[in-house]
């Protein structure tokens, strides 16, 4: 492959990656064509992109966009997977697929410049996602407020009921 063609491929990979900084890298080389096509179509439906790359070209493309620490994972056949809601949702999806398709191997990943092993991706898939964490934070913030409102409303409601009873008694 000529240097010009390699540079074009590197530029194309870098443009597809764009501003993405969270990846899971899998080995999908053992998949037959029908399974691989179905796998990719299901990922597309969920907004996840899969790109099979040549490792040396992927390393250059990652270096061009400023992603480091992924060189250890890029050995052997590699498919870059990115997208979805966040890295946790992506790792959950990929571990689900790896358990469904035995020929699909998770090699590792990268998030925010930190390299992940396949075990790290599996651990990450068991943690709560972005929306779950936001929900937990909101419930913890609202918890004391609702308790305070209940505490204020309780005696205030009793007092309002007594005042209403007294005022009705005076009218009669």
Backbone as CSV, one residue per row, in Angstrom:
resi,resn,N_x,N_y,N_z,CA_x,CA_y,CA_z,C_x,C_y,C_z
1,UNK,0.851,-1.164,0.000,0.000,0.000,0.000,0.899,1.229,0.000
2,UNK,0.604,2.163,-0.858,1.434,3.355,-0.969,1.209,4.291,0.214
3,UNK,2.164,5.169,0.414,2.100,6.107,1.523,0.890,7.030,1.385
4,UNK,0.596,7.429,0.155,-0.544,8.309,-0.099,-1.857,7.636,0.301
5,UNK,-2.010,6.351,-0.048,-3.228,5.611,0.284,-3.332,5.435,1.798
6,UNK,-2.214,5.123,2.449,-2.218,4.972,3.902,-2.648,6.264,4.584
7,UNK,-2.124,7.393,4.097,-2.485,8.684,4.682,-3.969,8.977,4.483
8,UNK,-4.520,8.583,3.338,-5.955,8.776,3.099,-6.784,7.924,4.060
9,UNK,-6.362,6.684,4.274,-7.089,5.795,5.184,-6.999,6.310,6.620
10,UNK,-5.827,6.761,7.026,-5.641,7.318,8.372,-6.533,8.539,8.557
11,UNK,-6.576,9.409,7.561,-7.431,10.600,7.635,-8.899,10.205,7.715
12,UNK,-9.301,9.181,6.986,-10.695,8.712,7.022,-11.047,8.143,8.395
13,UNK,-10.157,7.343,8.968,-10.394,6.795,10.309,-10.484,7.929,11.325
14,UNK,-9.573,8.889,11.228,-9.574,10.026,12.155,-10.853,10.848,12.016
15,UNK,-11.346,11.020,10.790,-12.585,11.781,10.607,-13.789,11.015,11.144
16,UNK,-13.794,9.689,11.022,-14.897,8.899,11.573,-14.873,8.916,13.096
17,UNK,-13.682,8.889,13.674,-13.559,8.938,15.129,-14.026,10.293,15.645
18,UNK,-13.584,11.353,14.993,-13.993,12.700,15.383,-13.596,13.036,16.811
19,UNK,-14.566,13.459,17.599,-14.332,13.876,18.981,-14.584,12.758,19.993
20,UNK,-14.831,11.549,19.513,-15.115,10.423,20.403,-13.854,10.049,21.177
21,UNK,-14.015,9.791,22.482,-12.874,9.416,23.315,-13.111,8.106,24.066
22,UNK,-14.255,7.467,23.839,-14.580,6.215,24.516,-14.766,5.108,23.485
23,UNK,-13.943,4.069,23.582,-13.976,2.966,22.630,-13.924,1.633,23.357
24,UNK,-14.546,0.636,22.747,-14.335,-0.751,23.126,-13.772,-1.425,21.885
25,UNK,-12.755,-2.240,22.060,-12.118,-2.908,20.929,-12.395,-4.397,21.041
26,UNK,-12.934,-4.948,19.965,-13.298,-6.367,19.948,-12.593,-7.069,18.803
27,UNK,-12.562,-8.381,18.879,-12.052,-9.228,17.808,-13.247,-9.953,17.205
28,UNK,-13.664,-9.493,16.029,-14.812,-10.103,15.367,-14.383,-10.916,14.146
29,UNK,-13.108,-11.269,14.052,-12.584,-11.975,12.883,-13.127,-13.390,12.766
30,UNK,-13.512,-14.001,13.867,-14.002,-15.381,13.839,-15.476,-15.485,13.466
31,UNK,-16.149,-14.358,13.354,-17.574,-14.367,13.016,-17.771,-14.670,11.536
32,UNK,-18.820,-15.437,11.227,-19.148,-15.632,9.818,-19.845,-14.367,9.319
33,UNK,-19.970,-14.239,8.017,-20.469,-12.999,7.405,-21.890,-12.668,7.846
34,UNK,-22.751,-13.657,7.955,-24.149,-13.399,8.317,-24.240,-12.913,9.763
35,UNK,-23.532,-13.555,10.662,-23.536,-13.150,12.070,-22.929,-11.761,12.234
36,UNK,-21.820,-11.512,11.534,-21.157,-10.208,11.618,-22.071,-9.103,11.088
37,UNK,-22.751,-9.357,9.992,-23.654,-8.359,9.422,-24.825,-8.091,10.372
38,UNK,-25.403,-9.139,10.943,-26.492,-8.957,11.894,-26.041,-8.200,13.130
39,UNK,-24.838,-8.519,13.607,-24.241,-7.850,14.757,-24.092,-6.354,14.487
40,UNK,-23.554,-6.011,13.340,-23.343,-4.603,12.994,-24.661,-3.854,12.802
41,UNK,-25.657,-4.513,12.203,-26.953,-3.875,12.009,-27.637,-3.587,13.344
42,UNK,-27.566,-4.522,14.271,-28.162,-4.312,15.600,-27.454,-3.182,16.339
43,UNK,-26.142,-3.091,16.166,-25.409,-1.994,16.795,-25.812,-0.655,16.187
44,UNK,-25.981,-0.602,14.875,-26.386,0.634,14.207,-27.737,1.119,14.699
45,UNK,-28.648,0.182,14.966,-29.966,0.558,15.473,-29.863,1.272,16.819
46,UNK,-28.845,0.965,17.574,-28.648,1.568,18.891,-27.696,2.752,18.847
47,UNK,-27.299,3.183,17.667,-26.410,4.330,17.533,-24.963,4.022,17.836
48,UNK,-24.577,2.763,17.658,-23.208,2.338,17.926,-22.536,2.001,16.603
49,UNK,-21.310,2.455,16.427,-20.564,2.249,15.202,-19.471,1.214,15.428
50,UNK,-19.299,0.325,14.454,-18.220,-0.673,14.496,-17.382,-0.507,13.234
51,UNK,-16.074,-0.411,13.400,-15.166,-0.210,12.280,-13.973,-1.146,12.430
52,UNK,-13.824,-2.048,11.479,-12.677,-2.945,11.480,-11.506,-2.212,10.849
53,UNK,-10.357,-2.240,11.528,-9.211,-1.436,11.108,-7.943,-2.271,11.090
54,UNK,-6.982,-1.757,10.363,-5.622,-2.294,10.432,-4.953,-1.583,11.599
55,UNK,-4.337,-2.349,12.469,-3.834,-1.804,13.730,-2.857,-0.647,13.568
56,UNK,-1.915,-0.774,12.655,-0.919,0.290,12.493,-1.577,1.584,12.017
57,UNK,-2.561,1.475,11.136,-3.257,2.666,10.665,-4.124,3.265,11.764
58,UNK,-4.733,2.397,12.576,-5.554,2.888,13.686,-4.691,3.617,14.714
59,UNK,-3.501,3.085,14.994,-2.596,3.758,15.935,-2.253,5.163,15.444
60,UNK,-1.961,5.281,14.153,-1.637,6.600,13.583,-2.842,7.536,13.661
61,UNK,-4.030,7.018,13.358,-5.237,7.842,13.418,-5.509,8.293,14.849
62,UNK,-5.331,7.394,15.826,-5.518,7.767,17.223,-4.501,8.819,17.642
63,UNK,-3.267,8.677,17.186,-2.242,9.667,17.507,-2.603,11.027,16.906
64,UNK,-3.185,11.018,15.705,-3.563,12.278,15.051,-4.675,13.006,15.797
65,UNK,-5.592,12.264,16.438,-6.680,12.920,17.160,-6.383,13.072,18.653
66,UNK,-5.189,12.623,19.092,-4.764,12.853,20.462,-5.161,11.783,21.461
67,UNK,-5.474,10.588,21.001,-5.815,9.490,21.912,-4.584,8.621,22.085
68,UNK,-4.194,8.420,23.336,-3.013,7.616,23.628,-3.386,6.488,24.572
69,UNK,-2.496,5.531,24.719,-2.700,4.444,25.663,-3.495,3.278,25.122
70,UNK,-3.727,3.255,23.827,-4.527,2.184,23.251,-3.677,1.178,22.488
71,UNK,-2.397,1.444,22.378,-1.511,0.594,21.596,-1.439,-0.841,22.076
72,UNK,-1.553,-1.067,23.389,-1.474,-2.428,23.929,-2.656,-3.286,23.487
73,UNK,-3.786,-2.667,23.297,-5.000,-3.402,22.946,-5.040,-3.724,21.453
74,UNK,-4.405,-2.892,20.657,-4.437,-3.081,19.199,-3.411,-4.118,18.761
75,UNK,-3.721,-5.372,19.015,-2.901,-6.488,18.555,-3.837,-7.536,17.999
76,UNK,-3.503,-8.073,16.855,-4.395,-9.043,16.223,-5.562,-8.337,15.548
77,UNK,-6.537,-9.090,15.066,-7.691,-8.477,14.394,-8.449,-7.555,15.351
78,UNK,-8.725,-6.341,14.904,-9.361,-5.357,15.783,-10.532,-4.680,15.096
79,UNK,-11.608,-4.541,15.861,-12.765,-3.767,15.434,-13.026,-2.722,16.500
80,UNK,-12.999,-1.460,16.108,-13.275,-0.360,17.024,-14.788,-0.199,17.129
81,UNK,-15.275,-0.086,18.343,-16.704,0.100,18.574,-16.869,1.339,19.445
82,UNK,-17.729,2.264,19.008,-17.979,3.465,19.784,-19.402,3.933,19.556
83,UNK,-19.846,4.802,20.437,-21.190,5.363,20.327,-22.032,4.977,21.523
84,UNK,-23.327,5.118,21.369,-24.226,4.836,22.475,-24.283,6.010,23.433
85,UNK,-24.942,5.789,24.540,-25.153,6.840,25.528,-23.860,7.259,26.215
86,UNK,-23.075,6.284,26.661,-21.799,6.535,27.323,-20.982,5.252,27.303
87,UNK,-19.803,5.279,27.897,-18.917,4.113,27.870,-19.514,2.952,28.647
88,UNK,-20.290,3.232,29.680,-20.905,2.150,30.463,-21.959,1.436,29.614
89,UNK,-22.798,2.202,28.934,-23.814,1.593,28.068,-23.153,0.809,26.933
90,UNK,-22.067,1.353,26.397,-21.337,0.665,25.330,-20.726,-0.634,25.841
91,UNK,-20.120,-0.598,27.024,-19.523,-1.819,27.565,-20.597,-2.843,27.921
92,UNK,-21.758,-2.400,28.405,-22.862,-3.326,28.681,-23.316,-4.004,27.400
93,UNK,-23.449,-3.223,26.354,-23.900,-3.773,25.071,-22.894,-4.773,24.518
94,UNK,-21.616,-4.435,24.604,-20.602,-5.320,24.039,-20.432,-6.599,24.868
95,UNK,-20.536,-6.510,26.182,-20.453,-7.732,26.986,-21.670,-8.616,26.753
96,UNK,-22.823,-7.999,26.503,-24.020,-8.783,26.168,-23.805,-9.518,24.857
97,UNK,-23.262,-8.823,23.868,-22.997,-9.458,22.572,-21.919,-10.533,22.697
98,UNK,-20.912,-10.282,23.503,-19.845,-11.280,23.672,-20.363,-12.543,24.339
99,UNK,-21.353,-12.392,25.231,-21.924,-13.593,25.853,-22.873,-14.309,24.893
100,UNK,-23.547,-13.541,24.018,-24.457,-14.148,23.032,-23.695,-14.832,21.903
101,UNK,-22.642,-14.193,21.417,-21.838,-14.726,20.309,-20.490,-15.150,20.889
102,UNK,-20.279,-16.422,21.002,-19.070,-16.933,21.650,-17.793,-16.611,20.874
103,UNK,-17.909,-16.391,19.556,-16.721,-16.097,18.741,-16.262,-14.655,18.868
104,UNK,-17.080,-13.798,19.474,-16.752,-12.387,19.635,-15.973,-12.200,20.931
105,UNK,-14.761,-11.669,20.827,-13.906,-11.470,22.000,-13.706,-9.980,22.255
106,UNK,-13.869,-9.585,23.502,-13.566,-8.199,23.889,-12.088,-8.134,24.231
107,UNK,-11.368,-7.256,23.540,-9.931,-7.133,23.753,-9.594,-6.056,24.776
108,UNK,-10.440,-5.046,24.883,-10.173,-3.952,25.810,-10.872,-2.705,25.336
109,UNK,-10.341,-1.574,25.749,-10.944,-0.317,25.344,-10.142,0.857,25.844
110,UNK,-10.731,2.014,25.674,-10.121,3.247,26.155,-11.250,4.211,26.505
111,UNK,-11.080,4.910,27.610,-12.029,5.947,27.988,-11.261,7.119,28.583
112,UNK,-11.501,8.282,28.048,-10.861,9.506,28.530,-9.349,9.367,28.651
113,UNK,-8.726,8.664,27.697,-7.283,8.492,27.692,-6.765,7.376,28.574
114,UNK,-7.660,6.659,29.256,-7.256,5.553,30.116,-7.505,4.242,29.394
115,UNK,-6.482,3.430,29.303,-6.600,2.143,28.639,-7.344,1.166,29.537
116,UNK,-8.213,0.358,28.937,-9.001,-0.628,29.669,-8.669,-2.021,29.159
117,UNK,-8.529,-2.966,30.067,-8.364,-4.363,29.667,-9.750,-4.966,29.453
118,UNK,-9.797,-6.202,28.995,-11.096,-6.844,28.802,-11.811,-7.027,30.134
119,UNK,-11.055,-7.279,31.218,-11.660,-7.384,32.546,-12.224,-6.047,33.007
120,UNK,-11.528,-4.950,32.681,-12.021,-3.619,33.037,-13.334,-3.308,32.324
121,UNK,-13.438,-3.720,31.061,-14.675,-3.502,30.314,-15.813,-4.297,30.953
122,UNK,-15.529,-5.534,31.381,-16.548,-6.355,32.044,-16.973,-5.727,33.374
123,UNK,-16.023,-5.196,34.146,-16.358,-4.530,35.411,-17.166,-3.266,35.159
124,UNK,-16.784,-2.534,34.135,-17.481,-1.298,33.791,-18.923,-1.570,33.372
125,UNK,-19.154,-2.715,32.740,-20.503,-3.043,32.293,-21.441,-3.330,33.463
126,UNK,-20.887,-3.615,34.628,-21.714,-3.896,35.802,-22.005,-2.641,36.627
127,UNK,-21.401,-1.529,36.292,-21.619,-0.298,37.041,-22.825,0.461,36.478
128,UNK,-23.396,1.369,37.251,-24.555,2.123,36.756,-24.159,3.088,35.639
129,UNK,-25.067,3.281,34.711,-24.837,4.180,33.586,-25.074,5.633,33.960
130,UNK,-24.934,6.487,32.984,-25.053,7.928,33.197,-26.428,8.306,33.718
131,UNK,-27.477,7.814,33.066,-28.832,8.172,33.464,-29.168,7.593,34.841
132,UNK,-28.685,6.402,35.142,-28.914,5.814,36.461,-28.243,6.662,37.547
133,UNK,-27.025,7.122,37.282,-26.323,7.962,38.254,-27.038,9.299,38.443
134,UNK,-27.520,9.879,37.372,-28.259,11.140,37.480,-29.515,10.930,38.313
135,UNK,-30.215,9.822,38.090,-31.403,9.511,38.874,-31.092,9.347,40.350
136,UNK,-29.984,8.670,40.655,-29.587,8.494,42.053,-29.258,9.830,42.704
137,UNK,-28.554,10.687,41.976,-28.191,12.000,42.514,-29.442,12.838,42.770
138,UNK,-30.362,12.839,41.814,-31.592,13.623,41.969,-32.405,13.119,43.155
139,UNK,-32.513,11.795,43.298,-33.295,11.267,44.425,-32.640,11.607,45.758
140,UNK,-31.322,11.612,45.796,-30.635,11.981,47.040,-30.770,13.467,47.345
141,UNK,-30.827,14.284,46.310,-31.007,15.722,46.523,-32.435,16.002,46.989
142,UNK,-33.409,15.346,46.377,-34.805,15.607,46.702,-35.245,14.952,48.012
143,UNK,-34.541,13.933,48.462,-34.927,13.221,49.686,-35.067,14.124,50.899
144,UNK,-34.041,14.854,51.299,-34.167,15.735,52.466,-35.217,16.827,52.266
145,UNK,-35.350,17.321,51.060,-36.352,18.357,50.793,-37.767,17.841,50.986
146,UNK,-38.022,16.621,50.532,-39.372,16.072,50.703,-39.646,15.768,52.167
147,UNK,-38.614,15.321,52.901,-38.793,15.098,54.336,-39.083,16.408,55.060
148,UNK,-38.382,17.460,54.676,-38.604,18.768,55.280,-40.005,19.280,54.956
149,UNK,-40.422,19.123,53.713,-41.766,19.563,53.337,-42.830,18.789,54.109
150,UNK,-42.612,17.492,54.289,-43.556,16.687,55.064,-43.594,17.112,56.518
151,UNK,-42.432,17.423,57.075,-42.374,17.859,58.474,-43.059,19.205,58.664
152,UNK,-42.898,20.087,57.712,-43.533,21.403,57.802,-45.034,21.279,57.551
153,UNK,-45.407,20.467,56.613,-46.815,20.329,56.226,-47.630,19.657,57.331
154,UNK,-47.042,18.705,58.044,-47.767,17.972,59.089,-48.343,18.889,60.160
155,UNK,-47.527,19.577,60.929,-48.061,20.466,61.960,-48.866,21.627,61.378
156,UNK,-48.463,22.103,60.214,-49.203,23.192,59.570,-50.606,22.752,59.180
157,UNK,-50.735,21.511,58.720,-52.054,20.978,58.358,-52.946,20.830,59.580
158,UNK,-52.365,20.379,60.684,-53.134,20.236,61.932,-53.594,21.610,62.405
159,UNK,-52.687,22.569,62.365,-53.021,23.928,62.792,-54.115,24.522,61.904
160,UNK,-54.002,24.324,60.587,-55.017,24.850,59.668,-56.370,24.198,59.927
161,UNK,-56.386,22.889,60.217,-57.640,22.199,60.528,-58.269,22.736,61.794
162,UNK,-57.471,23.022,62.817,-57.993,23.558,64.077,-58.553,24.961,63.882
163,UNK,-57.858,25.786,63.109,-58.334,27.146,62.841,-59.637,27.087,62.059
164,UNK,-59.755,26.191,61.126,-60.977,26.039,60.338,-62.134,25.601,61.235
165,UNK,-61.895,24.678,62.135,-62.920,24.213,63.063,-63.382,25.339,63.993
166,UNK,-62.433,26.092,64.480,-62.770,27.211,65.357,-63.579,28.253,64.599
167,UNK,-63.171,28.557,63.351,-63.885,29.584,62.579,-65.290,29.113,62.218
168,UNK,-65.479,27.836,61.949,-66.815,27.308,61.657,-67.688,27.358,62.915
169,UNK,-67.075,27.120,64.064,-67.819,27.164,65.329,-68.286,28.570,65.646
170,UNK,-67.505,29.587,65.295,-67.887,30.976,65.561,-69.001,31.403,64.634
171,UNK,-69.015,30.898,63.406,-70.051,31.270,62.458,-71.413,30.694,62.896
172,UNK,-71.387,29.525,63.480,-72.644,28.902,63.901,-73.153,29.592,65.129
